[in-house]
Amino acid sequence: LLQEERLERKVATLRTREGLTSERTLKTIFKLLDCLIGQYKLNRTDRLLQEISPVCKQLGGQWHTKAIQSLAFCRWKQYKFSEALELFLEQQAIVGASAALCENIGHTYSSLGDLPKAEEYFERAIELMKQGSFGNRGGIYMGLGLVRDRMGKTREALPILHQALEHYQREHTRGYEQLDSSIIAKAHMSLGKAYEKLAQLDAAAKHMAEALRIF
């Protein structure tokens, strides 16, 4: 909240002194947008994006792309998945595919129930990571595993979900100590449900118990 207040004051000052087209003003506005989206203050985020999007489009380049991406995330968090998808695809047309962008598109198709397209984009994200494109490995594996499970490919989903869990466990290790995290619990729960579907109840119970302990 303190950061938000500080950025709001800075944006107000820069608007007056330099205008909306100033690089310093826009940089500060995007910092404020990150702060607002992080707090799920989506109405304020939406109003600010509606104000700066025409300016960013006119300036082109990175500003146009950043405005599209921010608006896509806002729409996603507002559960307006069709609008978010349209924006992510527009971003892809401008900057090309990346692992991170393909993951976002995959999660959006998944939320819309288009599982084959979701699977396609998660698979594309994995291939792009192999080529050096930056991506959230845990989120991509979790997304693909859950989609395969929902498509009835539960046996195929299991090793992918295990990869997601192992990644999150490595990511939340300090020295030799395994730290607890809600995302690790979610991965255990996803594995537990998958094992339950396959009637492997001992394995299901083991993962669900660990998820419960963490939660």
C-alpha positions in Angstrom: 0.0 0.0 0.0 2.9 2.4 0.8 4.4 1.6 -2.6 1.1 2.2 -4.3 0.7 5.6 -2.6 4.2 6.6 -3.4 3.8 5.7 -7.1 0.4 7.4 -7.3 2.0 10.7 -6.1 4.9 10.3 -8.5 2.5 9.6 -11.5 0.4 12.7 -10.6 3.6 14.9 -10.5 4.9 13.5 -13.8 1.5 13.8 -15.6 1.6 17.6 -14.8 5.3 18.2 -15.5 5.9 15.9 -18.5 2.6 14.6 -19.8 1.4 11.0 -20.6 3.7 10.6 -23.6 6.9 11.0 -21.4 8.9 7.8 -21.1 9.4 8.5 -17.4 5.7 8.9 -16.9 4.9 5.7 -18.7 7.5 3.7 -16.8 6.1 4.9 -13.5 2.5 4.1 -14.6 3.5 0.5 -15.5 5.2 0.1 -12.1 1.9 1.3 -10.6 -0.1 -1.1 -12.7 2.1 -4.0 -11.5 1.4 -2.9 -8.0 -2.3 -2.6 -8.6 -2.7 -6.0 -10.4 -0.7 -7.6 -7.6 -3.3 -6.4 -5.1 -6.2 -7.4 -7.5 -7.3 -3.7 -7.7 -8.7 -4.5 -11.1 -11.1 -1.6 -11.6 -8.4 0.9 -10.9 -6.1 -1.0 -13.2 -8.7 -1.1 -15.9 -9.4 2.6 -15.8 -5.7 3.4 -16.0 -5.1 1.1 -18.9 -8.0 2.5 -20.8 -6.4 5.9 -20.4 -2.9 5.0 -21.5 -3.6 2.4 -24.1 -4.3 4.9 -27.0 -1.1 6.7 -26.1 0.9 3.5 -26.0 -0.6 2.4 -29.4 0.4 5.7 -30.9 3.9 5.5 -29.6 4.2 1.9 -30.7 7.1 -0.5 -30.0 7.5 -1.7 -26.4 4.8 0.6 -25.0 2.1 -0.8 -27.3 3.2 -4.4 -26.3 3.3 -3.6 -22.6 -0.2 -2.1 -22.7 -1.6 -5.1 -24.5 0.0 -7.5 -22.1 -1.1 -5.6 -19.0 -4.7 -5.4 -20.3 -4.6 -9.1 -21.1 -3.6 -9.9 -17.5 -6.3 -7.6 -16.2 -9.0 -9.3 -18.3 -7.7 -12.7 -17.2 -8.0 -11.8 -13.6 -11.5 -10.4 -14.3 -12.4 -13.9 -15.7 -13.0 -12.3 -19.1 -11.0 -15.1 -20.8 -12.2 -14.6 -24.4 -11.0 -11.0 -24.3 -7.8 -12.0 -22.6 -7.1 -14.6 -25.3 -7.7 -12.1 -28.1 -5.1 -9.7 -26.5 -2.6 -12.5 -25.9 -2.9 -13.6 -29.5 -2.5 -9.9 -30.6 0.7 -9.7 -28.5 2.0 -13.0 -30.1 1.3 -11.5 -33.6 3.5 -8.5 -32.7 6.4 -10.0 -30.8 6.3 -13.7 -31.8 5.9 -16.8 -29.6 7.8 -17.2 -26.3 7.5 -19.9 -23.6 6.0 -17.4 -21.2 3.4 -16.1 -23.7 2.5 -19.6 -24.9 2.0 -20.6 -21.2 -0.4 -17.6 -20.8 -2.3 -18.6 -23.9 -2.4 -22.3 -22.8 -3.9 -21.4 -19.4 -6.5 -19.1 -21.2 -7.6 -21.8 -23.6 -7.8 -24.2 -20.6 -10.0 -21.8 -18.8 -12.2 -21.5 -21.9 -12.5 -25.3 -22.0 -10.6 -25.6 -25.4 -8.3 -28.4 -24.1 -6.7 -29.4 -27.5 -5.6 -25.8 -28.1 -4.4 -25.6 -24.5 -2.4 -28.8 -24.9 -0.9 -27.4 -28.1 0.3 -24.2 -26.5 1.7 -25.9 -23.4 3.6 -28.3 -25.6 4.9 -25.3 -27.7 6.0 -23.6 -24.5 8.1 -26.7 -23.5 9.7 -26.8 -27.0 10.5 -23.0 -26.8 12.1 -23.5 -23.3 14.4 -26.2 -24.8 15.5 -23.6 -27.3 16.4 -21.1 -24.5 13.1 -19.1 -24.3 12.4 -18.1 -20.7 9.4 -19.6 -19.1 7.8 -20.7 -15.8 8.7 -24.4 -16.0 6.5 -25.4 -13.1 3.5 -23.6 -14.4 3.9 -25.0 -17.9 4.2 -28.6 -16.7 1.3 -28.2 -14.2 -0.8 -26.7 -16.9 -0.1 -29.4 -19.4 -0.5 -32.2 -16.8 -3.9 -30.9 -15.7 -5.1 -30.5 -19.3 -4.0 -34.0 -20.2 -5.8 -35.3 -17.1 -9.0 -33.4 -18.1 -8.8 -34.9 -21.6 -8.8 -38.4 -20.1 -5.1 -38.9 -20.5 -4.4 -39.4 -16.8 -1.6 -41.9 -17.2 0.2 -39.5 -19.5 -0.5 -36.6 -17.1 1.2 -38.3 -14.1 4.9 -38.0 -15.1 4.2 -34.4 -16.2 2.6 -33.5 -12.8 5.5 -35.1 -11.1 7.9 -32.9 -13.1 5.9 -29.8 -11.9 6.1 -31.0 -8.3 9.8 -31.6 -8.5 10.4 -28.2 -10.0 8.4 -26.4 -7.3 10.3 -28.4 -4.6 13.6 -27.4 -6.1 12.4 -23.8 -6.4 11.4 -23.7 -2.7 14.6 -25.1 -1.2 16.9 -23.1 1.0 20.3 -24.8 1.4 19.3 -28.4 2.1 16.0 -27.5 3.7 12.7 -28.1 1.8 10.4 -25.1 2.4 6.6 -25.4 2.4 4.6 -23.5 -0.2 1.0 -23.5 -1.3 2.0 -24.2 -4.9 3.7 -27.4 -3.7 0.5 -28.4 -1.9 -1.5 -27.7 -5.1 0.9 -30.0 -7.1 0.5 -32.7 -4.5 -3.3 -32.4 -4.6 -3.3 -32.6 -8.4 -1.2 -35.8 -8.2 -3.5 -37.1 -5.5 -6.6 -36.6 -7.7 -4.8 -38.2 -10.7 -3.8 -41.3 -8.7 -7.3 -41.6 -7.3 -8.7 -41.7 -10.8 -6.3 -44.5 -11.6 -7.5 -46.3 -8.4 -4.0 -46.1 -6.9 -5.4 -45.1 -3.6 -2.3 -45.4 -1.4 -0.3 -43.0 -3.7 -3.4 -40.7 -3.8 -3.7 -40.6 0.0 0.1 -40.0 0.4 0.0 -36.9 -1.9 -3.3 -35.6 -0.4 -2.0 -36.0 3.2 1.1 -34.0 2.3 -1.0 -31.3 0.6 -3.2 -31.1 3.7 -0.2 -30.8 6.0 1.1 -27.9 4.0 -2.3 -26.2 3.7 
